[in-house]
């Protein structure tokens, strides 16, 4: 059966409306043919991406002189054409011959919808298995500036081309050789973290246990990529706040910004995630219609927060991490981006000078200290006694907290879970017989966890208590001395008296 010439334009319209994914150029042919083979070449293929082609319609006959075509739906696609695709393709007189519904030359949106539904049909779980041909582009390590993927020896027909990043293209049946310029881009992800509400984002930060840690992930979108799912994995030292998630979109071409809707643009999933590694903390699933609206270099920003908890690893180590990556297309992923949150400890040694050996320091028990971020020592930091003279900073909700630390027999204790900053160690009670410290000890922890006092490294922070000198008492040698002085005075008085009497008698 003959189809009107407009059917030729189906493919051209199809290729133009999906040009956000690909740009299709066909070498024109005018030869009359009823049989033959075609070739699809994909230029600028994305390294490592997989390309699949599906034949929806077969070209039974074609006459270039009259412009008459006869297309039949392939057996595998009959169900689609009769159901999801009936708005776009209609059977002629109850046969397997098909015609396009409407004016394909001026109905780009209609053609685009058809392509999207055809791809969706292929990927539905309950769809029949659809035959396809598949080729993978070489990896970037192949060393080629540009990559190509070629499908040849193809029976002429109406083809759907799908890449693993989501490109949609078609083969014009009147051109035996079709070249597709891959216009899909690979999306990218960036990740930053901050420990303050001023949002000074960087790849790492420091925080105290109980502090809120803020994260910002940015996705640079590219056209054609489908099935965006943002994966996020936190280590045990971070507690995710599901209610903190906010997603916004910057449209690059229009230079506009808007907050996205949690119901119509994306969803946040925290359950039924991976059962094996990487065992994500949460996913952000972007709705397909939203993905379809993305253009080159649109920026998706996802912000959220977590609390640094008691499971945080202490020290200058990259252990409290947050890892993010984006899955897209069928099974493609960006390279993970990781941020690190560090928390530190302060070691303290309370001592006094050894009485017999001035070079030695004796641990001093019984001193009571508080730690504060206030220079006057007020608002002491709440702590949890972990045992063995080790304390950690308390988080909201902790019970059994303390603010005072009493030095043990060896005078040593440590406080864990401190972010970078300036702290004030205040002696609130001194041991019996020792002088109380006049001022708090100023302790600075830098971003690498170095503890300093007076700009000098101090691990541990050494705090000395001094005792006063022993004053003379009323007994012992002191009394003897008084008696001796008194005796001398009496004796002296007697000598003077005898001398005066002798002088008078004369």
C-alpha distance (Angstrom), angle and dihedral (degrees) to the residues before:
residue distance angle dihedral
X1 . . .
X2 3.76 . .
X3 3.75 123.6 .
X4 3.76 122.2 -157.1
X5 3.78 117.1 -101.4
X6 3.77 92.4 -104.6
X7 3.77 89.2 80.0
X8 3.78 87.2 72.2
X9 3.76 88.6 65.4
X10 3.80 92.9 56.2
X11 3.73 91.1 85.0
X12 3.77 95.0 43.3
X13 3.79 91.6 51.4
X14 3.78 90.0 43.7
X15 3.75 91.2 54.5
X16 3.79 94.8 46.2
X17 3.79 97.5 49.6
X18 3.76 91.9 51.0
X19 3.79 92.5 46.5
X20 3.79 86.9 115.6
X21 3.78 82.3 74.8
X22 3.81 102.3 30.1
X23 3.76 143.0 -1.8
X24 3.81 112.8 -135.6
X25 3.77 125.8 -156.2
X26 3.80 121.9 -179.6
X27 3.79 127.6 -164.9
X28 3.77 105.3 -128.4
X29 3.79 120.4 -122.2
X30 3.78 128.2 -175.5
X31 3.74 101.2 -172.5
X32 3.76 118.2 125.5
X33 3.79 110.7 -119.7
X34 3.76 140.7 166.8
X35 3.76 95.0 179.4
X36 3.72 135.3 23.3
X37 3.76 145.9 114.4
X38 3.77 131.4 -94.0
X39 3.78 137.9 -160.5
X40 3.79 133.1 -144.1
X41 3.79 118.3 -159.2
X42 3.80 120.4 -171.4
X43 3.78 112.0 -155.7
X44 3.80 124.2 -159.8
X45 3.76 90.1 19.2
X46 3.77 115.0 -171.5
X47 3.81 111.6 -106.6
X48 3.76 112.6 -101.8
X49 3.80 95.1 4.2
X50 3.77 120.8 134.8
X51 3.81 120.5 -131.8
X52 3.81 123.9 -159.5
X53 3.79 130.4 -172.3
X54 3.82 127.0 -158.5
X55 3.80 126.1 -168.7
X56 3.80 108.5 -139.0
X57 3.81 98.6 169.0
X58 3.76 131.9 22.3
X59 3.78 122.2 -143.8
X60 3.79 106.4 -126.0
X61 3.80 95.9 179.7
X62 3.77 141.3 -12.9
X63 3.80 133.2 -170.3
X64 3.78 114.7 -163.3
X65 3.78 91.9 -168.1
X66 3.78 96.7 58.0
X67 3.80 97.3 24.6
X68 3.76 91.6 -126.1
X69 3.81 122.3 151.5
X70 3.75 135.4 -175.1
X71 3.83 116.2 -159.1
X72 3.79 125.4 -178.7
X73 3.78 125.9 -168.7
X74 3.78 113.1 -116.6
X75 3.81 115.2 -116.0
X76 3.83 92.1 -112.8
X77 3.79 92.1 57.0
X78 3.81 99.8 44.7
X79 3.80 93.1 97.8
X80 3.79 91.7 51.1
X81 3.81 94.2 48.6
X82 3.80 91.2 47.8
X83 3.80 93.0 49.4
X84 3.85 125.2 15.3
X85 3.78 92.2 15.8
X86 3.81 100.7 46.0
X87 3.80 91.2 96.3
X88 3.79 88.9 62.9
X89 3.80 107.0 28.3
X90 3.77 125.1 34.9
X91 3.77 129.6 -168.5
X92 3.78 116.6 -119.0
X93 3.80 117.1 -124.0
X94 3.80 92.8 -23.8
X95 3.79 93.0 -59.5
X96 3.80 130.0 118.1
X97 3.79 90.3 -102.7
X98 3.80 112.1 107.9
X99 3.76 139.4 -158.5
X100 3.77 132.0 -165.6
X101 3.78 116.8 -103.5
X102 3.78 110.6 -126.8
X103 3.77 133.0 -9.4
X104 3.79 106.1 -37.6
X105 3.79 92.4 -171.6
X106 3.81 92.4 65.1
X107 3.77 102.3 27.4
X108 3.79 105.4 78.6
X109 3.78 94.7 151.1
X110 3.79 90.1 53.2
X111 3.78 91.9 52.5
X112 3.79 91.7 47.1
X113 3.80 90.5 52.3
X114 3.78 89.8 51.5
X115 3.78 91.8 53.2
X116 3.79 92.8 48.0
X117 3.79 92.7 49.2
X118 3.78 91.0 48.1
X119 3.81 90.7 54.4
X120 3.80 91.1 45.1
X121 3.81 89.6 51.2
X122 3.79 90.9 54.4
X123 3.77 92.6 50.9
X124 3.81 99.0 45.1
X125 3.76 112.5 116.3
X126 3.80 94.1 -130.2
X127 3.81 96.4 44.4
X128 3.77 119.3 114.1
X129 3.77 116.6 -102.8
X130 3.79 107.9 -85.8
X131 3.79 119.5 -152.4
X132 3.76 115.1 -121.8
X133 3.76 142.6 160.5
X134 3.77 118.6 -123.2
X135 3.79 135.9 -163.0
X136 3.78 131.9 171.8
X137 3.76 123.5 -141.7
X138 3.82 115.3 -124.2
X139 3.79 117.8 -95.8
X140 3.77 120.0 -98.9
X141 3.80 88.1 -106.0
X142 3.78 89.1 70.3
X143 3.80 86.5 89.9
X144 3.79 97.4 -131.3
X145 3.77 120.0 135.7
X146 3.80 91.6 -143.9
X147 3.78 128.7 20.5
X148 3.80 129.4 -148.9
X149 3.78 133.7 -164.7
X150 3.80 117.8 -161.1
X151 3.79 130.8 -165.1
X152 3.80 111.5 -170.0
X153 3.80 139.2 170.7
X154 3.81 89.7 46.5
X155 3.79 120.9 161.3
X156 3.79 108.0 -121.9
X157 3.76 113.3 -98.1
X158 3.77 145.9 106.0
X159 3.81 108.7 -54.7
X160 3.73 134.0 -169.4
X161 3.80 116.4 -151.5
X162 3.78 119.7 -159.2
X163 3.77 128.1 179.2
X164 3.77 126.2 -160.2
X165 3.80 88.0 -108.0
X166 3.80 91.7 53.4
X167 3.82 109.8 -96.8
X168 3.77 118.0 160.7
X169 3.79 122.3 -158.6
X170 3.76 140.4 148.2
X171 3.81 141.9 -142.2
X172 3.78 118.5 -122.4
X173 3.77 104.7 -136.6
X174 3.80 93.9 -146.5
X175 3.78 91.5 61.8
X176 3.75 115.5 67.1
X177 3.80 92.1 -162.3
X178 3.76 121.3 44.6
X179 3.80 125.8 -179.5
X180 3.77 119.5 -155.4
X181 3.79 119.1 -161.9
X182 3.78 105.2 -149.2
X183 3.77 107.5 -130.9
X184 3.74 97.6 171.6
X185 3.74 113.3 116.3
X186 3.75 128.1 -154.2
X187 3.81 111.4 -112.8
X188 3.78 118.1 -129.7
X189 3.80 135.1 -150.5
X190 3.79 132.3 -147.1
X191 3.80 127.2 -172.6
X192 3.81 133.7 -160.6
X193 3.82 136.8 171.5
X194 3.79 136.8 -157.4
X195 3.79 134.3 -176.3
X196 3.77 97.1 -157.8
X197 3.75 133.6 65.2
X198 3.80 88.9 -121.3
X199 3.81 84.9 74.8
X200 3.79 100.1 -134.8
X201 3.77 90.9 174.9
X202 3.78 122.7 -157.7
X203 3.80 138.7 146.6
X204 3.83 91.3 -91.0
X205 3.79 139.5 20.2
X206 3.78 142.2 173.3
X207 3.78 128.1 -120.9
X208 3.77 142.6 168.9
X209 3.78 120.5 -117.2
X210 3.79 107.3 -85.8
X211 3.81 93.6 29.8
X212 3.79 121.5 127.1
X213 3.80 113.5 -115.7
X214 3.81 117.9 -155.6
X215 3.80 124.7 -148.7
X216 3.80 132.8 -166.0
X217 3.79 123.5 -168.7
X218 3.80 120.4 -174.9
X219 3.79 124.4 -163.7
X220 3.78 118.4 -161.4
X221 3.78 101.3 -152.5
X222 3.78 127.7 -150.3
X223 3.80 128.6 -160.6
X224 3.76 120.3 -95.5
X225 3.77 97.9 23.1
X226 3.77 112.2 125.4
X227 3.79 139.9 -168.7
X228 3.80 98.4 36.1
X229 3.82 110.9 -165.7
X230 3.79 119.2 171.2
X231 3.81 112.6 -150.1
X232 3.79 121.8 -157.8
X233 3.80 126.9 -173.8
X234 3.82 123.3 -173.1
X235 3.79 126.2 -172.7
X236 3.80 121.2 -123.3
X237 3.79 93.3 -91.9
X238 3.82 91.6 69.3
X239 3.80 126.1 68.7
X240 3.82 112.4 -156.0
X241 3.81 119.5 -134.6
X242 3.80 105.0 -146.1
X243 3.81 92.3 -168.7
X244 3.80 91.8 58.9
X245 3.82 96.7 70.3
X246 3.80 115.7 118.1
X247 3.80 125.6 170.6
X248 3.79 127.0 -165.2
X249 3.79 136.0 175.4
X250 3.79 130.8 -141.3
X251 3.81 112.1 -161.9
X252 3.77 104.8 -146.0
X253 3.79 99.5 -159.0
X254 3.80 94.7 46.0
X255 3.82 96.2 34.5
X256 3.80 90.6 -135.0
X257 3.79 133.2 136.9
X258 3.78 133.8 -152.3
X259 3.78 139.4 164.3
X260 3.78 113.6 -112.4
X261 3.78 124.1 -125.4
X262 3.79 118.4 -113.4
X263 3.79 90.5 -144.6
X264 3.79 104.3 40.9
X265 3.82 103.4 28.0
X266 3.80 107.2 29.8
X267 3.79 146.6 -10.1
X268 3.81 133.6 -144.9
X269 3.79 117.1 -132.7
X270 3.81 124.1 -166.3
X271 3.81 100.5 160.0
X272 3.80 134.7 61.1
X273 3.78 91.1 27.2
X274 3.80 126.8 144.6
X275 3.80 114.6 -31.7
X276 3.78 91.2 -156.4
X277 3.76 134.4 36.2
X278 2.97 131.2 -20.7
X279 3.87 84.3 39.2
X280 3.78 97.2 -174.9
X281 3.77 124.8 -143.6
X282 3.81 92.4 -137.0
X283 3.79 144.8 -17.9
X284 3.77 131.0 -138.8
X285 3.81 106.8 -149.6
X286 3.79 114.7 -161.7
X287 3.81 116.3 -147.8
X288 3.85 114.0 -114.8
X289 3.80 93.6 -122.7
X290 3.79 89.1 55.5
X291 3.81 91.4 49.5
X292 3.79 89.4 51.6
X293 3.80 89.8 57.6
X294 3.80 94.7 56.9
X295 3.78 119.8 112.9
X296 3.77 133.5 -169.1
X297 3.82 113.4 -56.0
X298 3.78 96.6 -1.4
X299 3.81 107.3 158.3
X300 3.81 121.5 -134.4
X301 3.81 112.3 -166.1
X302 3.79 120.4 -162.6
X303 3.82 117.6 -172.2
X304 3.80 126.5 -177.0
X305 3.78 140.8 144.9
X306 3.78 143.5 -134.5
X307 3.80 137.3 -170.1
X308 3.80 122.1 -117.1
X309 3.79 102.9 -125.5
X310 3.82 140.3 -167.2
X311 3.82 91.6 -84.8
X312 3.78 91.9 66.2
X313 3.80 115.1 125.7
X314 3.81 111.0 -116.1
X315 3.79 122.5 -132.1
X316 3.79 142.6 35.2
X317 3.80 94.0 -46.7
X318 3.81 134.6 120.4
X319 3.79 95.0 -120.0
X320 3.82 105.9 111.3
X321 3.78 96.5 68.2
X322 3.77 140.6 161.0
X323 3.80 116.0 -155.5
X324 3.79 124.8 -166.2
X325 3.79 134.2 -177.0
X326 3.80 137.6 161.1
X327 3.78 125.1 -126.4
X328 3.78 116.5 -159.3
X329 3.77 141.2 163.5
X330 3.79 114.2 12.6
X331 3.78 99.7 -33.3
X332 3.79 108.8 -26.7
X333 3.80 122.7 134.3
X334 3.76 137.1 -171.0
X335 3.78 120.3 -128.1
X336 3.82 110.5 -84.7
X337 3.79 118.7 -103.1
X338 3.79 118.1 -150.6
X339 3.79 135.7 -162.6
X340 3.80 126.7 -167.4
X341 3.79 130.2 -145.9
X342 3.82 115.5 -162.8
X343 3.78 130.1 -163.6
X344 3.80 126.7 -175.8
X345 3.81 145.5 -160.1
X346 3.80 136.9 -126.2
X347 3.81 120.6 -142.5
X348 3.84 116.1 -156.0
X349 3.83 129.0 -165.2
X350 3.81 117.7 -168.3
X351 3.79 110.3 -163.9
X352 3.78 148.6 155.9
X353 3.77 130.5 -150.1
X354 3.79 115.9 -87.2
X355 3.84 108.1 -110.4
X356 3.77 95.6 -139.4
X357 3.79 102.2 31.5
X358 3.78 113.3 39.3
X359 3.83 91.0 -166.4
X360 3.80 92.3 64.2
X361 3.78 129.6 78.8
X362 3.78 122.2 -147.3
X363 3.80 120.6 -152.2
X364 3.78 110.6 -114.6
X365 3.81 119.9 -144.9
X366 3.76 127.2 -159.5
X367 3.81 101.3 43.4
X368 3.82 114.9 131.5
X369 3.83 121.2 -145.0
X370 3.79 139.5 -178.4
X371 3.81 128.2 -164.6
X372 3.78 121.0 -142.1
X373 3.79 141.2 163.3
X374 3.82 88.2 -139.1
X375 3.80 116.8 92.1
X376 3.81 91.6 -136.9
X377 3.81 91.3 53.6
X378 3.79 94.9 -113.2
X379 3.81 123.6 138.0
X380 3.81 94.5 33.7
X381 3.80 117.0 -152.2
X382 3.79 114.5 -101.1
X383 3.78 114.0 -120.1
X384 3.78 140.8 -168.4
X385 3.81 117.5 -137.2
X386 3.82 104.3 -130.6
X387 3.83 91.5 -177.3
X388 3.81 131.0 -108.3
X389 3.82 90.3 64.7
X390 3.80 92.1 -63.5
X391 3.79 117.9 129.6
X392 3.79 131.3 -176.6
X393 3.77 131.9 -159.9
X394 3.81 110.7 -95.2
X395 3.79 122.6 -124.0
X396 3.79 128.2 -146.7
X397 3.78 110.2 -70.6
X398 3.80 96.7 25.7
X399 3.81 115.0 134.6
X400 3.80 129.2 -153.8
X401 3.78 93.6 40.0
X402 3.80 124.1 167.2
X403 3.78 133.5 -163.5
X404 3.84 99.4 -165.9
X405 3.79 129.1 69.5
X406 3.82 121.4 -162.2
X407 3.79 114.8 -155.1
X408 3.83 115.9 -117.9
X409 3.80 126.2 -135.0
X410 3.80 93.7 -77.2
X411 3.82 91.3 46.2
X412 3.84 92.8 -125.8
X413 3.82 131.2 126.9
X414 3.80 137.9 146.2
X415 3.79 136.1 -146.0
X416 3.83 117.7 -150.9
X417 3.77 134.2 -165.6
X418 3.81 100.0 47.4
X419 3.77 124.1 149.2
X420 3.79 123.8 -145.8
X421 3.80 113.1 -72.5
X422 3.80 145.8 86.6
X423 3.79 120.1 -57.0
X424 3.81 133.8 -176.0
X425 3.80 120.0 -141.1
X426 3.81 108.0 -157.8
X427 3.81 126.2 -167.7
X428 3.81 105.6 -142.3
X429 3.84 95.6 175.0
X430 3.77 130.5 19.9
X431 3.83 126.8 -150.4
X432 3.77 115.7 -94.2
X433 3.79 112.1 -80.7
X434 3.82 95.0 19.5
X435 3.74 132.6 105.2
X436 3.80 116.5 -108.6
X437 3.81 117.9 -120.9
X438 3.77 110.1 -100.4
X439 3.84 96.7 -149.9
X440 3.81 135.9 23.1
X441 3.78 117.8 -97.6
X442 3.83 110.4 -110.6
X443 3.80 110.8 -136.3
X444 3.83 123.7 -174.4
X445 3.82 124.0 -163.1
X446 3.82 113.9 -165.8
X447 3.80 128.3 -152.3
X448 3.80 91.3 -89.6
X449 3.79 93.2 53.2
X450 3.81 96.0 -104.7
X451 3.81 110.6 151.8
X452 3.79 115.3 -144.8
X453 3.80 138.7 -176.6
X454 3.80 117.2 -170.0
X455 3.84 89.1 -6.3
X456 3.79 91.6 -59.2
X457 3.79 125.1 112.1
X458 3.78 109.5 -100.2
X459 3.78 117.1 -171.7
X460 2.90 101.6 175.8
X461 3.80 107.3 22.0
X462 3.82 101.0 -127.4
X463 3.80 117.0 -148.1
X464 3.81 118.1 -174.8
X465 3.77 126.8 -156.8
X466 3.79 118.6 -160.9
X467 3.80 129.6 -157.4
X468 3.81 126.2 -144.7
X469 3.87 124.9 -109.4
X470 3.84 121.5 -90.6
X471 3.82 111.1 -101.5
X472 3.86 122.7 -148.1
X473 3.81 117.1 -93.0
X474 3.87 132.8 -146.8
X475 3.78 94.4 -104.0
X476 3.74 136.7 64.2
X477 3.76 120.6 15.9
X478 3.75 92.1 0.6
X479 3.84 92.5 60.2
X480 3.79 92.3 46.9
X481 3.74 90.3 53.1
X482 3.79 91.8 52.9
X483 3.77 90.6 49.1
X484 3.80 91.4 50.2
X485 3.76 92.4 49.9
X486 3.79 90.8 47.4
X487 3.83 92.3 49.6
X488 3.74 90.9 50.9
X489 3.77 90.9 53.2
X490 3.87 92.7 50.6
X491 3.78 91.6 48.2
X492 3.74 91.1 49.5
X493 3.80 91.7 51.2
X494 3.86 91.4 52.6
X495 3.78 92.4 52.8
X496 3.76 91.3 52.2
X497 3.82 92.9 48.8
X498 3.86 94.3 50.7
X499 3.77 91.3 48.3
X500 3.81 92.6 52.7
X501 3.86 92.2 50.8
X502 3.82 92.6 51.9
X503 3.72 91.1 51.9
X504 3.81 92.2 50.4
X505 3.87 94.7 50.2
X506 3.75 90.6 54.7
